Each structure stands twice: as C-alpha cells, then as structure tokens.
Amino acid sequence: MQHTTTVARRGRALATGVGATLALLALAACSGGDGAGGDDASSGSGGTVTLVTHDSFAVSDDVLAAFEEESGLTVEQVAPGDGGALVNQLILTKDSPLGDVVFGIDNTFASRAIDEGVLEPYTPADLSESAASYAVGDGGELTAVDLGDVCVNVDHAWFADAGMPEPVTLEDLAKPEYRDLLVVTNPATSSPGLAFLLATVGAFGEDGWEDYWADLRANGVKVVDGWSDAYYVDFSGSEGAGLRPLVLSYSTSPAFTLTEDGSASTTGALLDTCFRQVEYAGVLANAKNPEGAQQLLDFLVSETFQADVADQMYMYPADDSVALPDGWAEFAPLADEPFEVAPADVAAHRDEWIKAWTATVVD
C-alpha cells in the first residue's frame, strides 16, 4: 500500500515531534491582552486566558476565533509536554500556576491532580449527559472533554511484505516472531504509556503483569519517553522512516493514515490491546483569570468545540450526540471490551506500579 501524502498533519495521531516549540506558541495573536489575567481579565469582558495543555492540543482557527470574538478573550497556550509531564508541572507550579485552565489531564493522572489541590471546582452548566458520566472524584474539579482507546497500532504493509501474520493480542506481542518489532512509551513520562501499563495490569492482574513486561523486555520492546518519538521516529507505518511496525498509539490513528483513494488504511489498531483514556479539563487553583477560565471550559464542552475534536485531535468527543467524521466507524472504532483498572486502584498503586515497571523494563 502507498501512504497518502494528503492527510492533514494535525492533532494527536499526526502531531509533529516538536513539543518544545509548541510550548512557546500561542493559539492566537495576543494583541488583546498583556499576559494571563491582565487587569481587565477578571471582569470576564476581555483580557487573556491561558490554557495549559499537552503538546497535542488542537482546535480549528475559525472555531477558536469565534470563541474569542464572542467572549472578548484572547486565548494563549502553554504546552509543557505529554500528559504525564503536564500534571507534574501543574503540581510544581500550583502556588503560581502556568495559566488559568488546563486541558489534557487523563483518567490515569486525574486522581493525582485532584489530590494535589491544583484544581478549583467548577462544572459547566450545559455539560452533556455522556460527558457527565465520566466524572471523577466528588468535587467537580475535572470535566470530561474527549476520550479514546490507547492501543498497539500495526503497519499492514510491513507485515504483508514480510509474509508474517499480524499480532492480535497482548500475548502475541511477547512471542519470538515479534521480537524487536514493538515500540512503546514510558509510563513515567507519557500518559499513553501509563494507559498501556494499566492495560497490562487489567489483563494479567497484579500478580502477572510484571512477568508479562519481563517477557516483552526479553523480546526486544523499545521504550521511548513520548508518543511523538514512538510514532514518528520508530514506527514504520507513520511516515515510513521507522524500523518497528508495532507502536503504542490510539485506535483512531488509522483513520488518518488512509490510502490515496480513502478506501483503506495503511495501519490498524489491535483492539484486543486497548485501555480507555478520558481527557479532562478544569479551572486551575490560584488562576489569575478564573472567570475567563470558566468561560473557556464552557467552550471546551460546547457543541461547537466538541464537533471539532475528532478532526483536530483524533479523539472521540465526550458529548456522544456529536456526529463523527466519515470513515470512523470503519477505521477508528473504539474497542468493545477495553481493559480496565478501577480508579481507586490506579490512585492507590500508580507510583508503585511505575516503579515496578521501571525496575522490570528499564533498570
């Protein structure tokens, strides 16, 4: 198969590998304000509101411009890194936060952010029923914005050319025939990496997941810090430059590696390897512009923004009444039975599991 050259290079599945540069970019020109929480910002009638997010956040220019025009706010973005790095930075800066509102805390780190007190309770009035169903905690600190399944992705052409069957299950990935073919991300530095670690905990239990990772290590799994490096540097199926045909990514990623005629995808998601990831937004405690933050959070769950999520960030909108792009049913399905770990167990054991994973796979 020939990889398409016309797929838009936006959002999570095809984000560029320049997170450090994105951290310095604004979503829009800053002519209307003088930094987060300017003197006129607290009135809610203007000024700047700063969104702290991961480096895969994206929104259509016209959608953002309409919000800025209606609200009188100018939106700036600060992107300190992947989801795990994002939460770490929020904790380190909670007394003098990087901005006013955060997007990109996922269900693997949500309890940590809440427990550390980095968020101010606020629930949008027009929150959809489906989004409300993903609530975490009891204080209303986080609001679901989007969701997706973290799964191993496969390069169809590589396996076809090699005359090998594609793996299907987690167990398959540890078999000798798939040695040195898989690249994943570190759960200590990457939210997809943590999601995949949790998938293995859900699949093999607390007594078996470490043995599974020991088998993966013996089978040549490669570990990198972030998703962009895994997908764009090591994976053979994104831009054809990498050496590994199996990569940790999302079930939606294949919808954006279509052939020229759009009839097929050059990659696929292994739906028996998935963990459901939900991404949240919230108002930051000690924000300089809390009213602007509330307005921006209202916008993130509005029908206008939710309808933009799939094309821009390649995730499912939390509002399940929003129409999805053509082809998603075929090329970007969610897993029927993703692996699960109870949020209470994640909160109780996250650090312990990451330390054990590091000792098993890296040390």
Number of C-alpha atoms within 10 A of each C-alpha: 15 12 18 17 12 11 15 13 13 19 20 24 26 22 21 17 18 13 18 12 11 20 17 13 13 16 21 14 11 15 10 15 20 14 19 22 24 16 15 14 24 18 13 19 13 22 26 31 32 27 27 27 25 26 27 26 20 20 19 14 10 9 14 19 17 12 18 18 11 11 17 17 24 28 26 22 24 21 26 24 24 23 28 25 18 25 26 17 16 24 16 13 13 19 13 13 19 24 30 28 28 29 24 27 28 25 24 24 23 23 19 19 18 19 11 13 15 24 26 19 15 18 18 19 8 11 19 17 12 14 20 17 11 19 17 18 14 9 13 17 24 31 30 29 29 27 24 23 28 30 29 27 27 29 24 19 18 21 15 12 9 8 9 11 11 18 19 15 14 19 14 12 24 23 14 13 13 20 15 20 20 26 26 27 27 25 26 19 20 22 28 28 25 24 28 28 24 27 25 24 20 18 22 17 13 11 9 13 20 21 12 20 18 16 19 24 18 15 19 16 23 20 18 18 16 25 27 24 19 26 29 21 18 25 27 24 27 25 16 17 12 16 16 23 26 33 28 26 28 28 30 28 25 27 27 26 28 23 18 15 8 13 9 17 25 21 27 24 30 22 22 19 26 32 30 24 21 25 24 25 27 29 30 29 21 17 25 24 26 23 19 31 28 21 18 27 24 19 19 24 25 17 16 15 19 22 20 23 25 22 20 21 22 29 26 27 28 27 22 14 13 16 13 16 14 9 15 18 12 11 22 24 18 23 20 9 12 19 21 16 18 10 17 11 9 19 16 13 12 21 12 11 21 17 13 14 20 14 12 17 18 11 7
